[in-house]
């Protein structure tokens, strides 16, 4: 018991050293990227996120897709893999019904980056829409209930609308 304070000090010192070494492995202090200092950070690891969209608001969808794109860049810089999915339900499904050229370009860019999209069957029926009416939506991208799908993914470890 006499050595307990020394042991505690050694354990704390080792933890601090390991933390610093881990952080430095992913970003050199003072390094910059595009003129901005890089923030040291541990590796993110594998992250699965689902972003629910339930409003017919093109600006909100574009904003969330931009968030996903920025997250993808960060995870590539710090180590890890991002799996991102956007689940649209309620009025949100209407965003893919004849989107503006600007929104279509944002959607195309997100798809090409690997973002997945899912569409609520209940909402499509409510708004009298089918996958044929929507911007490049496949029948395999339709789920029975968009709202329930988000909860289902949460029970399987997905992060919801971070």
C-alpha positions in Angstrom: 0.0 0.0 0.0 3.0 2.3 0.5 3.5 2.4 -3.3 -0.1 3.2 -4.1 0.5 7.0 -4.7 3.5 6.2 -6.9 1.5 3.6 -8.8 -1.3 6.0 -9.3 1.1 8.7 -10.5 2.7 6.3 -13.0 -0.7 5.2 -14.3 -1.8 8.8 -14.9 1.5 9.7 -16.6 1.2 6.6 -18.9 -2.4 7.5 -19.8 -1.4 11.1 -20.6 1.6 9.9 -22.8 -0.7 7.4 -24.6 -3.3 10.1 -25.2 -0.7 12.5 -26.7 0.9 9.8 -28.8 -2.6 8.8 -30.1 -3.5 12.3 -31.0 -0.2 13.1 -32.7 -0.6 10.0 -34.9 -3.5 11.7 -36.7 -2.4 15.3 -37.0 0.9 17.0 -36.6 0.6 20.0 -34.2 0.8 23.2 -36.2 0.1 21.5 -39.5 -2.2 23.3 -41.9 -4.6 22.2 -44.6 -5.9 24.9 -47.1 -4.5 27.5 -44.8 -6.4 26.3 -41.7 -4.6 24.7 -38.7 -5.4 21.0 -38.4 -6.9 20.1 -35.1 -5.3 17.0 -33.5 -7.9 14.3 -32.9 -8.1 10.5 -32.4 -9.2 8.4 -35.3 -13.0 8.5 -35.7 -13.2 4.8 -36.6 -16.3 3.4 -38.4 -19.4 5.6 -38.0 -22.9 4.9 -39.4 -25.3 7.8 -39.4 -28.8 8.3 -40.7 -30.2 11.7 -41.3 -34.0 11.9 -41.3 -35.6 14.5 -43.6 -39.3 15.0 -43.0 -39.8 18.5 -44.6 -40.1 19.6 -48.2 -37.3 22.1 -47.8 -34.6 22.0 -50.5 -32.2 24.3 -48.5 -32.4 22.0 -45.5 -31.6 18.9 -47.6 -28.7 20.7 -49.3 -27.4 21.8 -45.9 -27.6 18.2 -44.4 -25.9 16.8 -47.5 -23.1 19.4 -47.1 -22.8 18.3 -43.5 -22.3 14.7 -44.6 -19.8 15.7 -47.3 -17.7 17.6 -44.7 -17.9 14.7 -42.3 -16.7 12.4 -45.0 -13.7 14.7 -45.6 -12.9 14.8 -41.8 -13.1 11.1 -41.3 -10.8 10.5 -44.3 -8.3 12.9 -42.8 -8.4 11.5 -39.3 -9.0 7.8 -40.0 -12.2 5.8 -40.2 -15.1 5.1 -42.5 -18.4 6.9 -42.8 -21.5 5.2 -43.9 -24.2 7.9 -44.4 -27.8 7.4 -45.2 -30.7 10.0 -45.7 -34.1 8.7 -44.9 -37.0 10.8 -46.4 -40.5 10.6 -45.1 -43.5 12.8 -44.8 -43.3 15.9 -47.0 -39.5 15.1 -47.4 -40.2 12.5 -50.1 -41.4 15.4 -52.3 -37.9 16.8 -52.5 -37.1 14.1 -55.2 -40.2 15.0 -57.2 -38.8 17.1 -60.0 -36.0 18.8 -58.0 -34.4 22.0 -59.3 -31.2 21.6 -61.3 -29.2 22.9 -58.3 -30.7 20.4 -55.9 -30.4 17.6 -58.4 -26.7 18.4 -58.7 -26.3 18.2 -54.9 -28.1 14.9 -54.8 -26.0 13.5 -57.6 -22.8 14.6 -55.9 -24.0 12.9 -52.6 -24.9 9.7 -54.4 -21.5 9.6 -56.2 -19.8 10.0 -52.8 -21.7 6.9 -51.5 -24.6 8.5 -49.6 -27.6 6.2 -49.5 -31.2 7.4 -49.7 -34.3 5.6 -48.5 -37.9 6.7 -49.1 -41.0 6.0 -47.0 -43.6 3.8 -48.7 -46.4 5.3 -46.5 -45.4 8.8 -47.5 -45.2 8.0 -51.2 -48.7 6.6 -51.1 -50.0 9.6 -49.1 -48.6 12.0 -51.7 -49.6 9.7 -54.6 -46.0 9.3 -55.8 -44.1 6.3 -57.1 -40.4 5.7 -57.7 -41.1 6.4 -61.4 -42.1 10.0 -60.4 -39.0 10.6 -58.3 -35.5 11.7 -59.3 -33.5 8.4 -60.0 -35.2 6.5 -57.1 -35.1 2.7 -57.4 -37.8 0.5 -55.8 -35.1 -1.1 -53.7 -34.7 2.3 -52.0 -38.2 2.3 -50.5 -38.8 1.2 -46.9 -42.2 0.4 -45.4 -42.1 3.3 -42.9 -39.4 6.0 -43.0 -40.1 7.1 -39.4 -39.9 3.6 -38.1 -36.8 2.9 -40.2 -34.9 5.6 -38.4 -35.7 4.0 -35.0 -34.9 0.5 -36.4 -31.4 1.8 -37.4 -30.9 3.3 -34.0 -31.5 0.0 -32.4 -28.7 -1.4 -34.6 -26.1 1.2 -33.6 -26.6 3.9 -36.2 -26.2 7.5 -35.0 -29.4 9.6 -35.7 -29.2 13.1 -37.0 -26.0 14.1 -35.3 
